[in-house]
Amino acid sequence: MMAGHSRDYLNKLELAERLGITRRNVEEMMRRRKIPFIALGHRTVRFFWPAVEKALGRLEHKAIGQEAK
C-alpha cells in the first residue's frame, strides 16, 4: 500500500465533496476505472488523494494551441 497520511485517504462521500460531484458520479468513475481506489472489503473503498489527482490530470483535455506538459 502507498505511504501517506490518513487524511490523504478519502471515502466516497469525502471524494465527491472534494471534487464537487455526487457520490453516484464517483461510483461511475470507479466502474469505468477512471480513478484509482483501494478495496478494503465488500463495500469499503478508499481513495488515495494524490493518486486520484494524478489520474484526473491524465483526463484533462488541452485547448487547441496549448502546449502539452
C-alpha positions in Angstrom: 0.0 0.0 0.0 1.2 3.5 -0.7 2.6 5.6 2.2 0.6 8.7 3.1 -1.2 10.5 5.9 -4.6 9.2 6.9 -6.2 12.4 5.7 -4.9 11.5 2.2 -7.3 8.5 2.2 -10.9 9.5 1.4 -14.2 7.7 1.3 -16.7 8.1 -1.5 -18.6 11.0 0.1 -15.4 12.8 1.0 -14.0 12.4 -2.5 -17.3 13.6 -4.0 -17.3 16.7 -1.8 -13.7 17.5 -2.7 -14.4 17.2 -6.4 -17.8 18.9 -6.3 -19.6 16.0 -7.7 -22.2 13.4 -6.5 -21.3 10.1 -4.8 -23.0 8.4 -7.8 -20.5 10.2 -10.1 -17.7 8.8 -8.0 -19.1 5.3 -8.3 -19.5 5.7 -12.1 -15.8 6.9 -12.3 -14.8 3.8 -10.3 -16.9 1.5 -12.6 -15.2 2.9 -15.6 -11.8 2.7 -13.9 -11.2 6.5 -14.4 -9.9 6.9 -10.8 -7.8 4.5 -8.7 -9.3 3.1 -5.5 -8.4 0.7 -2.8 -11.0 -2.0 -1.9 -10.8 -2.7 1.8 -13.8 -5.0 1.9 -17.0 -5.9 0.2 -18.4 -2.3 0.4 -15.5 -0.4 1.9 -13.2 1.6 -0.5 -10.8 4.4 0.0 -9.2 6.8 -2.4 -5.6 8.0 -2.1 -5.9 11.6 -2.9 -2.5 12.1 -4.7 -3.2 9.1 -6.9 -6.7 10.5 -7.8 -5.3 13.9 -8.6 -2.7 12.3 -10.9 -5.4 10.2 -12.6 -7.7 13.2 -13.1 -4.7 15.1 -14.6 -4.4 12.4 -17.3 -8.1 13.0 -18.2 -7.5 16.8 -18.8 -8.1 18.0 -22.3 -5.8 20.7 -23.5 -7.1 23.7 -25.5 -6.1 23.8 -29.1 -2.7 25.5 -29.4 -1.9 25.0 -25.7 1.4 23.2 -25.1 1.4 19.8 -23.6 3.4 19.3 -20.4 
